[in-house]
């Protein structure tokens, strides 16, 4: 379990960099198939899925709290291709990054106008349990 924690910590600190199964396996001195099994058996998720979830959540943070261009959000989140970023973001959140930002800003404006707490997230029109307690 100690190795798993070290790998997770490394990914958490370096998710913005290029991380692949072979590079990570080499860094920790294990085989890529062993590393793949660690992810699937211990975490129940593949390395690419785990990495994408970290990157997308960071992108959401940037979209909500900055005025960065979408391409810069993509790069800052670890994606070096905006098409890939848009595709993965849409798959994860149900809308494009641009649509997400617009939806979030509209939600914050509505909440401010009605006196609600603007810290609660709104997704892209889909059911979001954070908005419907």
N, C-alpha and C positions, 0 to 999 in steps of 0.2 A: 504494500500500500504506500510505502514511503516513496517509491519510484513514481507511482501514479500521481502523488501530490506534487512532486518536483516537476513532472511533465505539465500538469495543469497550471502550476504557478508560472512556469516558463511561458506557456502559451498566453496566459493572462497578461503577462508583462510585455509580450512581443507580438501580439496578434496583428499589429499594424504592419509587421514585416512579412516577407515571404516565408511561409511555413508549409512544408510538404512532409508527407509521411517519411520519405527517404532522408530528408535533412534532419528531421526530428529524431529518427531512429539512430542516425550517425552521431548526433550530438549526445545522446544518452547511452550510446554503445550497445544498443539492442537491435534485433532484426526488425524490419518493417512489418513483418507479419505478427511478431510478438506485440509490437506497438499497436497494431490494428486490433488485435484481440483484447488488449487492455482497454481500449476505447469501447469496443462492442460489448465486452463482458462486464466491465466495472461501471462504465457510464451509460451503457445502453444506447450509444450514439456513435456515429462514425466521426473520425477526425475532421473531415471537411464540413460535416454538419455542425459540429461543435464550434469550429473556427468561424463559420459563417454566422452562427447565432451570436457570438461575441461581437463580430464586426457589424452586424446589422443593428444590434442594440446600441452600439457606440454611435453608429450613423443616426439612429433615432434621436439620441441625446444631442448630437450636433445639429440636426435639422430643427429640433425644438428650441435650442438655446443660442444658435448663432445665425448669422446671415451669410454664411459661407456659400459660395456657388456649389451646385450639386456635384460637379466634377471634383472640387476640392474636398467635399465631404467624402466622396468615394475614395480618393487617394488617402486622406487622413485615416479612413477606416480600414485601409489595407487592400483596397481594390485598385488595380492600375488600368482597368478597362471600364469605362462608364457603362457600356452595354451589359457587361457581366454584372456590375453592381445593380443596375436597374432591374435586370431579370431576377436576381436573387432577392432583392428587396421586395419586388412585387410578389414573388412567390411566398415570402415570409409574412408580408404585411397586407397583401391584397390590393395594393395600389403602388404607383410609382413614387419615388422619393419626393418629387415635386408636388404630386397630389397629396401626399402625407403632410408635407409642410403647410400647404394651403389649408388642409382640413384642420390641422392642429392650431394654426393661427386663428381660423374662424371660431374654433371651439373656445380658445382663450378669450377672444373678444366677446363672445356670447356670455361666457362665465363672468367676465369682468362687468359687463353691462347688467347682469342679473344678480350680481353680488355673490356668485358661487366661487369656490376655491379653484383658481386656474391651474393648480398644480396637477390636477387629474388629467390623464391622457385621454385623447379621443382617437380612435382608429379611423380607418377610411370608410366609414359608414357601416362597417360590420359590427356585430354585437361585441361589446367590450365590457367584461364584468367590472372593470374599474369605474365605468360610467353608470353602471346599473347595479348598485349594491343590493 
